[in-house]
Amino acid sequence: MQKTVYKKNKQNTEGKNRMIEDFAEMLKIIRNYQGNIAFTWKDENHIVRRNYEEFYCDVKKMSIYIDQNYNDALNIVLFSKKNYWWFVIFFAIINSGKNIIPIYAYNQYKEYCNLSNADLVIY
């Protein structure tokens, strides 16, 4: 499987910029900020906060779940409003090496046309 190279630079110990090798490495970099709050939202009557470490762990758990239960699915539709879990599942699908087809509620006709390419739909 070919590794994807993301165009974010990271400072190495010699002071030179280098490319991040793959998505898994990007997730490891996130752990450097593990205590910082990454997501905040209101859930019913209280404020929910997730830090980067919790986000990292949730993405890894979901990646493992996808790999173990949907290994044959190559093209996965993510049908949801954007919220914390949308981001977790989005990054988990990418981390699993699958193709993601995000569907948003704002243009349903155009988005539903993408469903014909899906092996798995998550909503």
Secondary structure as GFF3:
##gff-version 3
##sequence-region A 1 123
A	DSSP	beta_strand	6	11	.	.	.	ID=ss1
A	DSSP	beta_strand	17	20	.	.	.	ID=ss2
A	DSSP	alpha_helix	23	30	.	.	.	ID=ss3
A	DSSP	three_ten_helix	31	33	.	.	.	ID=ss4
A	DSSP	beta_strand	37	43	.	.	.	ID=ss5
A	DSSP	beta_strand	46	51	.	.	.	ID=ss6
A	DSSP	alpha_helix	52	69	.	.	.	ID=ss7
A	DSSP	beta_strand	75	79	.	.	.	ID=ss8
A	DSSP	alpha_helix	84	95	.	.	.	ID=ss9
A	DSSP	beta_strand	99	103	.	.	.	ID=ss10
A	DSSP	three_ten_helix	105	107	.	.	.	ID=ss11
A	DSSP	alpha_helix	108	112	.	.	.	ID=ss12
A	DSSP	three_ten_helix	113	117	.	.	.	ID=ss13
A	DSSP	beta_strand	120	122	.	.	.	ID=ss14
###
